[in-house]
Amino acid sequence: MNKSGLQAFWRGEHAVNAELKMLMLPAERKQRALNQMGREVKKQSRKNVKHQRNTKNKPFQERRKQRSREGQMLSGFVKGSNIRQRRKGNSSITIGFKNNFMGRMARVHQEGQTQTMRARKMSESLKDDWRNEPATQAQANAILRLGWATSRRRDGRRKKISRQYIMENLTKLQALGMLYELNNKRKGKQSWQVALPSREFFSNDAQWVKQMAHDAMKAELSRGK
């Protein structure tokens, strides 16, 4: 594993006898065995994502917020050529991702991470715009979800608030202020912690790699010359 992302890295199968046998193989057969090992890592990683289960066969932790668009978590990382293999010398191979950014993001998902989010001050020009623009549907939904459901009328009675009412009677800036007030967990905070769960989809477990490499070498040796 390196700074740019995740890698499965091994020499032979981590077992002395098999490594010696591998070193004795002609270069073409050695490369064929290594390529097969690389394909197995990619195949298993794709299988984990397809079934939404980690390397220990446990379900991925669900997203905190459900997306409106359907799609499997982490599918982009194992799609097509996004996950790649590359030989290093004549006795090792690495499996990684097509660029450093994707590698870093894959590592965050693989290992989990706690990120510090910081509040950004709104510019005066944006405030002016939001003072004159009506609240959005997303803001209205969030306000209702956080519990603002009624308001007091002049006669003292309570009136049920609808999404349409919020969009017609509140500006974007007013809705933003109400969201900060309702969501008091972040009120007044300039930073907060967000924990991203581990979803270990990339198959670089040492024991699994060892067994897989053993099977790949065994299959290559059984082919004869």
Secondary structure, DSSP 4 states (H G I P E B T S, - for coil): -BTTB--EEEETTS-HHHHHHHHHS-HHHHHHHHHHHHHHHHHHHHHHHHTTB-TTS-BPPPPSS--SS---TTGGGGSGGGEEEEEETTTEEEEEESSHHHHHHHHHHHH-EEEEEE--PPPHHHHHHHHHSBPPHHHHHHHHHTT--EEE-TTS-EEE--HHHHHHH-BHHHHHHHHHHH-TTSTT-SEEEEEEPP---S---HHHHHHHHHHHHHHHHHT--
